[in-house]
Amino acid sequence: MLAPLARFKIISMSWSQILGHTERIDAFRQLVGRNRLAHAFLFVGPPGVGKRRFAVELAKALLCEAPRDTKSLDACDRCAACHLVDSQTHPDLFTVRRPEEMNELPIEAMRDFCRDFSFKPARGHGKIGIIEDADDFNDASANCFLKTLEEPPPMSLLILLGTSLDRQLATIRSRCQLVRFAPMSDNHVRQLLQKQGIDDSAMLARLVRVAAGSPGQALELADADLWDFRRTLLQMLTQAKINSVQLAEAFVEFVEKAGKESAAQRRRVNQMLKLLIDALTDTARLQAGAPARSAEPADLPLLSSLAQRAHPDKIHAMLTRCLETEQHVGRYIQLSLIVEGLIDGLGQLLDQPGPVPVRFQGFD
């Protein structure tokens, strides 16, 4: 279950391609220059801000067989080792991630990772392991990994990637050196999206607005169909009487167009929830007299209509409902039931007279 390295489009990387993390690059250069590199690092920060790309570039610099300077931590981008890292085939670079169809990092994947990581380096420059979904250890996979973390093989480095320090198990967190990653600037997000081939100015502008400093999350939303259905969803939610059955059917049909695989459909539900949550957040901002943050000008009339129709308590309840639905998607309840429950709940909230929101029961 060792996973491929790339979620972004593969390009030859160097530190010049890693935007927004200069302080962290300098810190690692100092650690390597003083020969103080720890055996394990925990990278923590919002999803999609470049933790994984940083980890791979660090691995390439450490595995490079013809570095420009032994203390500069700069890979040459020309030697065999650099090409192997770029092509995701370096025999001494391992990565493991939670399978998309699962909620936790399974022990089988961790056993494979720890077994392969225990072998001697194939090219003699050490071994590097990247654990992508460190948020998702279960007790079994954590216990399996803990022995490797406590007694790593010689000439090895472990890098764990997580989104929140609170989601890390104490036994693992205490044995790693923490490195925090922050959201990126809009300018850096724009540059990285352009490098990934987003050249439509309208799409680029809307993605930067909703990115919240995460080019990775922005790329997930680089689909015109998502934005078209977002507008349809908002238009139907602003009608005088919500047709929940029709809207739920349209939502389910849209989700099923993502493909037959459950993972693709669940990803689409989460993408639409992200856009809906942003729209409702902007609606709440308008109600408070603040400008919308992520909405584009063409959507402001719809959001203003929603803001006038629904009491702020109801908008807050709708946001809560959407956040709860995100958790239900992660539990792998039948998607049609999740979507129908969401739309029915939002419709009841909007149609309920008065400011007091209806209390809903979640899926258990």
N, C-alpha and C positions, 0 to 999 in steps of 0.2 A: 504493500500500500504506500510505498514511497511516492510522493507527489511530484509533478513537474514544477519547475521554478516560476513560470511566468503566468501572470494574470494580465499584465499590461502587454502591449505589442512588444516583441523582443527587439531591442536595439543594443548595439555595442555601448556599454556603459562606462563611465568614468565618474570621478567625483564632480566634474563639471556638469554632469547630467542630474546630480542630486541637488535640487533647489530647496532653499529654505532651512537647511540644517547645517549651516556653516559651523556653528558652535560645537555641534556634536562631532563633526569631522575633525576639527582642531583638537578636541578632547581625546579622540582615539589616536590621533597622530602623536600627541604627547605621551599617552600610555605606551604606545609601541616604542617610541623613542627612548623612554626610560625603562623599557622591558618590564612594564607593570601591568600587562594585559591580564585580566582575570580569566578564569576558566569558563565562566558562564555569565551571560548578560541577559537581563530582562528588559526588552524594549516595550514601553507602555505609552499608548497615545490613541487618539481617535482612529477608527478604521479609515484606510485609504490615504493617509498623510505621508506615506513613503517609508514606513518602518521596514517593510520587506525589501524594497529596492536598496535601502541603506545596508541591510544585512547582507545582501548578495554582493554589493560592491565592496563591502568590508572583507567578505570571504575571498573575492577575487584578488584584492590587494594583498592579502595574507598568503594566498596560494600562488601568486605570481612567481614565475621562475626567472624573470629578468627584470626586477623592479628598477625604476629610474633612480631610486635612492632608498637604501635599506631603512632609513628612518622617516621618510616622507609619507609612507603608506600610500603610494601611488602605483597602481598596476600599469604595466607597460602597454596593455591592450594588443600585444603582438605575439607573445609567446604561446606555446601550445596550451599551457594551463589557462591562460586568459580566454583563449578560444573555446576551450572545453567548458569553462564556466558560462560563457555567453550562449553556448549551444545546449546547456543543461545536461552535459554528459561527463562532468568531471567526476572521476571515481572516488574522490575524497571529500566531496560536498554532498551532504544528505539533507533532505527536507521531508518533513511529515506534516500532514494536515488532516483535520477532521473531514471524512468523506461528506460530500454535500447532502447525501440522503440521511445522515445521522445527526443526532443532537450532541453527541459527546465524542471525544477522541478515543477510539476503541483500543483495548489492550492489544489486539492482534497487530494493529499498525505500529504501536509503540514497541512491541516485541521485535518486529522486523527492523525497526529503526535502531534499537539498542544493540541488536545482534550485529548488524552491518557496521555500526559505528565502533564496535569493539575490535575490529580487525586492524591490522597494521596499515599505515598509509600506503597507498599504491604507488604514489609518485614521490614519497619521501619528504614532503613539505608540511605534514600534519593533516589533521582531519577537522572538518567544520560541519556541525549539525545545526539546522534551523528548524525549530518547532513552531509552526505557524499559528495554530489555534490554541495557545496556552491558556486561554480563557475556559477551554472546554475539556480539560482533564476530568476524568472520573476517578474514583478511588483506586480502581484496578490499574488503569493506565498510569496514574500518578505514582503508585507504589512501584510499578515496573520501571519507570523512568528515574525514580529517586536514587536507585543504586548507581546508575550511570552518572547522575549529577553529583553524587557524593564521591565517587571514585572514577572520575573520567580517565580514559586511556591517555597515555603520554602524547604530547604534541597535539592536543585537541582543544577545540573551542565550541561551546554551545551557546546558541542565541535563541531566546524565546520571545515570541511576539504576542502581545496582549493588548486589549483596549482599555482595561481598567485595573488598577492595583488591587481594588477590592475583590476582583474576580479571580485572583491568583491564590492558590493554596499556600498556607503559611509555610509548610515544609519545603516547598519549592522556592517561594519568594525569598526566604531567608538565606538561601544558598546562591543567590544571583546578585550581581551588581546592577542596580537600577539605572536605566537611561530613559528619560521622559521625552516624548515627542509632542509638539504642539501643532494646532491647526496652521495651515500655510496661508500666506497672504493671497489676496485676489490676483495680484500680478503673477505670482508664482504658479497659482492654479491655472491661470490663462495660458502661461507659457507651456506648462506640461500638457494641457489639453491639445494645444496646437501641435506639439511634438507627437501626439497620438493620432493626428490626422483630423482633428475637429477644425474644419476651416470655414464652415458656414457661420457668418457673423451673428445671426439671430440665435442659433443654437448655442454658440460659444457664450454669448452674453447671458442667456438663461441658465446655462450650466454653472457659470461662475457665481451667479446669484444664489443658486441653491446648494452650492458645494459645501458651504460652511467650513472652508479651509481644507477640504478633502478632495483632491483630484480623482482619487479612486472611486469615491461615491458618486462624483459627478459623471464619470465615464459610465457607471451603471445606468444612468438616466439619459444617455445620449441616444435616444430612440424617439423619433417623431411620433410614433404610434402612442407612446406613453402620454405625451403632451396633448395629443388630440383627444384621447379618452379622458384625460384630466379635465379638459374644458367641457366635455360632454357631462362628466360627473358633476361639476360645479353648476352647470346650467340646469340640470335636473334637480339638484338640491335647492335651487333658488325658486323653483316653481311654487305657485300658491298652494298646491296640494301635491305632496310627494307620492309618486307612483312607485312604491318600494318593490313591488313584484317586477315591474318592467326594468327598473334600474338594476336590481339584483341579477336578472337574466342577462342584461347587457354586460354587466361586470364579469359574470362567469364566462360568457362567450369570449370576452376580451382576454381573460386569463388563459382559456383553453387554446387560443391562437398562438400562445408562446411555445406550443409543442406538446407532445404526448407525455413527456417525462415529468414526473411530479416535481422534481427539483426546479425545472425551468418555470413551471406554473407558480410555485411558491415564491420564486424569486420575483416574478412579475407582480404578485400580490404585494410583496414587501416594497417594491419600487413604487407602486401606486399609493400605498399607505404613506410612504415618505413624502410624496407630492401632496397628498391630501392633508397630512399633518402640517406641512409648510403653509398650505393655503389657509387652514384654520388658524394657525398662529398669526398669519398676516391679518386675518379678519379680526382677531382679538386686538391686535395692535391698532387697527383702524378704530375700533370701538373705544380704545383708550386715548385716541387723539394723536397716535404716533404714526409715522409713515410705514407702509408695507416694506418688508425687508427683501423678500425673494420673488414676489409677484412681478410680472411684467405689466407695462401700462395697459395692454389690452384686457387684462384680467381684472383690473381695478373696479370697473362697474359691477361685475359679478360679486366680487368680495364685498363691495359697499352694500349691495342689495342683501347679501347674507348677513352683514353686520347690522343692518337696519331691521331685518326680520327677526333675528334671534337675540334673546337676552344674553349678556356676557356669561351668565351661569350656564346657559345651554351650550355656548361655544366651548366653554371649559369642559363640559360633560362630553361633548363630541370628541374633543381631543383625548380625553381619558379613554373613551370607547375605542378610538383608533390605536392607542398605545396598548390596550389590553388585547386587541386583535393581533398585533404583532407577536405577542407572546403565544397566542393560540396557533398562529402559523408555525411557530417553532416547535409546537407539540405534535404536529402532524395529524391534527384532526382533519376530517374530510373538508377539502377546500370549499366546495359548494356550500356546506353548512356554515363555514366561517364567514364567507362573503354575504350570504343571505342574512345571517345574524347581524353583521355590521350594518348593512343597508337598512334592515328593519329597525335597528336601534336608532340610527341617525334620523330616519323618517319619523319615528315616534317622538323623538326629542323636538324636532322642528314643528311637528303638528300639535304638540301638547301646548295648551294655552297656559299663559303665566310664566314667570321666570324660574320656577322650581324645576330642576331636571328630573326626569324619570330615573329610578334606580334599576339597573339591569343585572341579571345573573350571567356570569361568564360560563364558558365551557369548562367542565371539570373532568 
